[in-house]
Amino acid sequence: MARSSRYPNHEFGVIRLRELPVDLPVCDSPERIYDYWVANVMTATWYSPDVECCCAIHLNTRRRATGFHLVGIGTLDSVLIQPREVYRTAIVRASATIVIAHNHPSGCPEPSEADIKATRDLMRAGEVLKIALVDHVIIGRPSPDHTPPWVSLRALGYFA
């Protein structure tokens, strides 16, 4: 592996994916999506719990996460979610399905009307592209009032 003078403490290399010894996490339930969020999104350098951050989690046919991408960083109470931004990377990554997840800085994970509308728009776009949106999980903050600290729009019946 070569060392870059621009990044003296980092090593870079090319590895074929089938040689990558990584067990892909299963994201087939809201609990597991929340766990993925905590392990991957909340540890990202750009993540801030004080503003809404929306990510698309890319899944293979066995509902294993192959990665995620940041769709947008918003404000205290909103984030812009456009289908083209959500599905662009899903197409390039050849995702079978996706999950949308975003945080609510207020700590309350209850969906807003805008969350519900955005979910319906993404579902319609996914139908056209044949990349299903399997859930939209809203992440709050752990507290006695919100157990668990997330809400699944699928579990609430918005995917029927």
N, C-alpha and C positions, 0 to 999 in steps of 0.2 A: 504494500500500500504506500502510496506517495503522500508526502507531507506538503501542504500548501503553505507558501510564505505569507499568504493573506490570512490564513487560519493556522498559526503555528502549532496549536495544541490539539488539532483535529486531524483524524485520518479519514481518507476517503477511498472508496473502492467500489467496484462493480461486482455484484453477486447475482447469479441466476436465482430467480424466485424459488425454484424447486430445491435449491440448496440452502435456503434460508431456514434455520432451525427455530422457527417461531410457531407456537401453537396459537391459532387464531381464536379469539374469544367468541363464544356464542352470544348472540344478542336476540334471543327469541322471546323475551319477556320484558316488561317494563323494569323489573328488578335488575336484570342483567344489563339493560341499556343504561340504567342509573349507575351501576358499577363501572361500566365502560366509560361513562362521562367523568366520574370521579377519578379514575385511573389515567385517563388520556387527555380530556379537554381541560379539566381543572388544573392540570399540571403544565399546560402550555404557557409559554411566556407572554402571549398576548391576552390571556384570559383575565377578566376582571369581574368579580362578583357584584360590582356596583353598577354595571350596565348589562343590558341584554346581549347575550352572545348566542348565535344560532349556528348549529353544525348539522351537516348531513353525514350520517354514518353509512358507509357502503357495505353491503352484505353480499355474500355469494349465495348459491342455491341452497346451501345448508344453514343459512342464517348466521354464518360466521362473519365477523367484521374483518374486512380487508383493509380498512382505513377509514379516515374521516376527513372532511375539509370544512373550513370555516366559511359559512355562507355570508355572515355579516355580523358586525358589531354595531349595536344601536345606542340608544340612550337609556335613561332610567326606566322608561316604561314602554319602549317600542324598539323593534328592529325590522328593517325592510327585508322581506323574503320574496324573491321573484323566482318563479319556476325555472327560468332559463339559467339562473345562477345555481340553483339547487341541482338540476339535472345535467349541467354541462360536464362536470367532473364525473358524475355517475356514468355517463356515456363513454367518456374516455377510459375509465377504469373497467368498463364492461361489467358493471354491477348488475346483479340479478334483481335486487330490491334495495330500498333505502329506508332509513329511519331518520326523522327530523327530531332534533332535541334542542331546546333552548332553556335558558335560566330566567327566572323572575327575581330581580334584585330585591323586591319587597319581601321575599321569603315565602309568599303564598303561591302555591303552584296552580291555583285554579285558572282555567283558560278564560281569556277575554274573547269578545266577539271577533276581534281581529285575528286571534289565534285560530278560531274555528273557521273563519273565512279563508285564511291562508292555507289551512289544511285541506279544505275542499278544493281549492284551486290547484294545489299540488297533486291531489288524488287524480283530478281530471287530466293534468299534464302527464302524469305517470301512466295513465291508461293509454294515451296516445303513443307514448314512447315504449310501452311494454316493459317499464321498470316500475314495479308497484311500490307505492308508499305503504309500508306495513304498520307504521305507528308514528305518532307525534307525541313525544314525552316532554312535559314541562317540569323543570327542576326548580324546586324551592330550596329553602334552608331547613335542615333538621330542627324540629322543635316539637314539644308535646302537642301543639295544635295541629301539626301537619305530619301525621304518621301514616304512611311513609312520606318522605319529603318530595315526592314526585306525583304527577298525574298523567295517566295515559289517555289520550283522546280516543283510542280504540276501545279501551275498557269502559269509557263513558258512553260508548255507543255512537260516536260520530263517524264510524267507518262502515256502518250498515248500509 
